[in-house]
Structures are given as C-alpha cells and as structure tokens.
Amino acid sequence: MTGDGLDLVWTTIARIGTCLMITDIDGAVQVRPMIGKPERAKGVIWFVADRELQNELEARDGMNVMLGYVDSTFNTYVVVTGRASAVEDERASRMVYGQGAANGASSRAPLLIAVEPQGAEFWDNPNADLVVAMQMLTSASGEASGQPVIGETQHVRM
C-alpha cells in the first residue's frame, strides 16, 4: 500500500459523495444509494438515514458493509469495506450534515450512521477511452500482443 493509494481513496470518496451501501441482513443483500461525508482524521464516513435502517443496524451493531463509489467521468471506481454502527446523537447529526435532512431522512428523527472503513480497492484509469481505442487499432492491425492494460488497481488498508 502506498500513501498515494490511501490519498486517492479518501479524495475520491469526498469528491463523489454518493455511493451504494450494501449490507447482508440474514442472507438478504440490501442495496441503498446513500450520501456520505468522509472525515478522514477520525477514520469514519458519516451517513444520515431515516429510521427504517435503525432496526437493522441496532440488531447488528458493527455489521459489515460495502460502499461502492463510481466516477465515470474519470473512470475511477472505489469499493470500501467496513463496519457500520448507528449513532443516536441528533447534535452530532446536525454537526455532520447541518440543519437540513439528508438522504430523504426525516428532520424529526434522523439516524446517523458511522462507517469505519477497514479496507478499500480502487480502479483508476483516467485515459480508459484512449486506451481502448488504441487497443482496438492495434488489434485490427495484428500488432496487439499480451494482455490489455486497462488501468491501475490497488488494495488499500484503511
């Protein structure tokens, strides 16, 4: 792992913001679009949700989650694995997200979710369109050899 990889993960998470949060509740995979706010200094990504998610998280405090981020403009993809916990603190929720509700959460009773990342994997290829075009040209001319190079991937411990 390089510091550059870790920096890229946190920077990408902050830039994209919206992810798919994937949970496994008793063998049933649940997927929700969520808006996260990373706080790298504390090693946490904050989410606000409505109370329907509370029972799932309270019953499984520290449950495993996966967060999928996609930035198709830059062809950057990040998958974060970690543990999620419900945080019952409206004041903390307002500190993280301000006075308004986020993620469609009711402003009466938002649920703050803290995800502590344990690891991440990213795929980064800002020139993917150019690379694919060049590979198609060399393949058509018979000059292609070996495996195509489609970008960088790296596993990062968080």
Disulfide bonds with the S-S distance in Angstrom:
none
